[in-house]
Amino acid sequence: MRIMAIDYGDARTGVAISDPTGLLAGFTTVIHSRKPEAVAAELARLVREHRVEELVMGFPRNMDGTEGPRAELYRAFAEQVEAACGLKPVLWDERRTTVEAHSILHASGKRMKNHKKTVDAVAATLILEGYLTFRRARGQA
């Protein structure tokens, strides 16, 4: 079962898709758009192209676990994604994924100015890996 992770952002949305077994993160891309409806349409295209069966979307939480200030915006976008894709996204805690993504890129020797090009895809991969680990721990993989 292929699972797609979404790291939604104002200008760029990172996407990571698992391998067909649903065990490993595989394909990644970044959607460059400020229009939620355009992002949802591109996600729907990717869902069809890669035969995705489950969606997981990063959801903003504060460090104390409460919902972050952008939570309502993300819920509204999740509804758009569900309407476009026919799959309801699982809202997944995305705390520290972007910070960790920057750290990974820095450790790999990428220059800070080049992080913008890939940080969202790396963050989506971290969301996907966290979700896949959760599924395995519950015996769902």
N, C-alpha and C positions, 0 to 999 in steps of 0.2 A: 504494500500500500504506500503510495507516494503522499508525503505530507509537505505542505508549503508553509514556510514561516515568513511573516511580513514585519518589517521594521518601518512603520509609517512615519513620514516626516513632511515638513512644510514644502520643501523643494525637491527632496529625493526620498524614494522609498526603496529600502533594501529588500531583496527577495532571496530566499534559499529554499531549495527543493531537495527532499531526500532521494536516495536511490530507491528502486522499485520495492526493495524489501522493507523499507521504512526503518532501517537501522542506522544509516549513515547520511550525513549531509553531503549533497552533491552539487548540482547546478546552482549558480548564484548570478544575480544581475541587479542592476539599479535602475529604477524607473525615474526619469527626470521630468517631473511635472508638479505644478502648484495647484492643479485642478483635481479635486478628489474624484470626480466622475471619470476623468481620463485615467487616473491611476486604477480605479476599480475596473474599468474596461480592459486595461492591459493585464491586470491580474486575472480576469476572466479568460482572456486569450491564453495566458500561461497555464491556467488550470486545465483548459481543454487540450492544449498542445502536449502537456506532460502527464495528462490523465491523473491529476491530483485528486485525492479522495478526502483529504482533511486539511483544514486551515488552522494555523495558530498565529495570532497577532500580538506583537508586543503591546503591553498596556502600561501606561505611566502610573507608578506608585511612588509615594514619598518613602524615605528611608525607614519611617516607622510603620510602613505597610498600608497606610491610608491612601486613598486615591489622590493622585496628583491633580494639579489645576487644569490639565488638559484632558482629563478623563472623559468628559462629556463629548468633546470633539472626537475622541477616539471611538466612543460608543456609536456616535452618528456615522463615522466612517465604516465601522464594522457592519452596520446595517446596510450601507451602500454596497459593500463587498458581498454580503450575503445575497442581496438582490441581483447583483451582476453575475455572481458565480454559482448560486444555488447551494452554497455551503456556508454554514454558520461558523465564523471564526471563533476558536477558543481564545479568550483573552488571557494572555500570559504575562506574568510579572517581568518587566524589562529593566528593572533597576540595575544600573551599572553596566549594561551591555555596551553602550557606546563608549564609556570610559575604558572598559576592558578591550574593546575593538581597537581603540587608539593605542593602547598599550601593546597589543599584539603587533600592530603595524609598525610601531616604533621599534620593537624588539627585532622585527624582521629587516630593519634597515631602511624602511620607507621614509622618505623625507616628509616632514609635517605638511608641507604644502600639497603633497600628493595624496594625503589621507582622505580628502574630500571625495576623491574618485571611487574609493573602495570601502570606506568605513561603514557605510550603511549595509552593504552586502555582508561584511564581516559580522556586524551586529545581528543581522538576520540569521546568519549561520549559528551564532551563539544562542539565540532564541530557539532555533531548531534543535540544536544539540541538547539544550536543557530540557526541552519537551520530549525528545526521543529517550533521554535518560529516565525521565519521569515515567514514560510509558513502559520501558523495560522493567523498572522497579515494581510496577504494578502488574507485570506479567502480560502486558498488552502487545508486546512485540514478538 
